[in-house]
């Protein structure tokens, strides 16, 4: 990937306050620090949705892999599955996305990591207080919603810039950038697949869940 990692773990003398009211030493963990240069801080792309009627793209590839996923942590199972690997196409995909961002074609962007697509979409709606409509067109809805394959992103693009955005993904990278839906004025996240509604939640309910107010 050619990334400059400037340091590793520099302290193991950290504690946290547990739910039992006692202090505990942090579990052994790996921390890698990296640094990048941004020419203009106002060009930073954030994850909050910006405007209604814009296109939502899914970048990357969702593969049949759920090892180490938050879904399995919550639901149980998957203990013997290997964690997702790094796809070979990722560096080229990142370059295409960076090119699109440099041209000002990306309104919002969020990685698909812990929790997968469903959580990333919810967080974008929460941050922008705006709705999103997605059509997965998938048979394995659990994998589509909660899979954590590496090197994937949800990207918001203004509809008038859709063609220009897609043209940034050259050299076969267009296969890893597909339209998944659009933003909507109604404050609701709706996900469907094969003409079947999978979920429809108000942004207000998403905020409550995110804050931990839902039992």
Beta strands, then each sheet from edge to edge (+ up, - down):
strand 1: 5-7
strand 2: 15-17
strand 3: 23-25
strand 4: 33-34
strand 5: 55-59
strand 6: 108-111
strand 7: 131-135
strand 8: 153-157
strand 9: 177-184
strand 10: 188-193
strand 11: 196-202
sheet 1: 1+ 4-
sheet 2: 2+ 3-
sheet 3: 6+ 8- 5+ 9- 7+ 10+ 11-
end
